[in-house]
Amino acid sequence: MSERTESYILVGLRICGAVVMGLIGWSVGSSVAPVLPSPLDHETFAQVATMTALGALGTFAFPMMLGRPLIQLYRRLTNLSAAQILAGFMGLGAGLLLAALLAFPLARLPEPFGPVLPFLAAVGFGTLGLGLMSLRYREVFALLNIKLPSTRSADFPTYTREPLLLDTSVIIDGRIADVSTTGFLRGELIIPRFVLNELQYVADSPDPMRRARGRRGLEVLRRLQRESPMPVHIVQDDPEEAQRVDEKLIALAKQWNCPIITNDYNLNRVASLQGVSVLNLNELANAVKTALIPGESLHVRIIQPGREARQGVGYLDDGTMVVVEDGIDFMDRTIEVTVTKVLQTAAGRMIFARPAMSQLVTAK
């Protein structure tokens, strides 16, 4: 909210305080005039004096008592979408309608219940209807077959391409910067403020490993801002109905109707269950690895022994592990191998191979 709007609210409260308390002071002056000593017992003098005193008090008291609540209310209202405001009025109206239907039988109850319960029912059912519709308005509109537009805050930029939400894990991972510089990502990269705050919290951790991960994430963000061909924006939107960072990301993805880029397995599953599109960087990495079939040849450097006897282990340029039978004889050498089996695991692909015939002949 702008400072100008905040100052307008405070000025309005000062004027209201002066007018309301001044009118009260004018009425009080008529009552206190007879008890004042002469010559102060003149009614007009007493009215002017009490009106001035109470009006000045209201000028300071109203902003102090009501300023912060009204400013907070204004901020909440400006962050609501048109659909949320409409849903709130619908819930309030439904609650008041139910209270009106109950008002007649409640008013016939004996005192003190009869005069009080209709008012309490109106307050209670109105608040209940407002709260329920605020929380469940999407489900209600879906039942009514009303399609909601994408809801973004006023300061959220207008994009010509679909925005992409980045989570903390994919930023710390670092590969998102390499993928972005290739130009394969065709949408603006959005980092919510709460994700940046989590990165800063991790970077300030007393644990050296967590601190290094957080600082790596901040460096990746700087690289994205410098090198990414698509714009990188940090937005202030922070869904108040969600508590955890993952929940906030899912809520924003629903509001903006955009996907989340992550390599967090749990976030991937939870977001998919809630109908949110997810772009998993690990799945992308596995998809673009070179496809190999049994019988093909490749070159690999044996760098360590395997788990089984006489096995050697090497790695391709993309990080794929290659387990070579009888590879222990070629330690610290680059050799030609023939693929025997390709195994897909949760962690990625694993290739099993044996030294090519030419290597065996040379070794002999």
Summary of the structure (lengths in Angstrom):
residues: 364
radius of gyration: 34.4
end to end distance: 79.5
largest distance: 128.6
contacts: 1068
relative contact order: 0.06
helix: 58%
strand: 15%
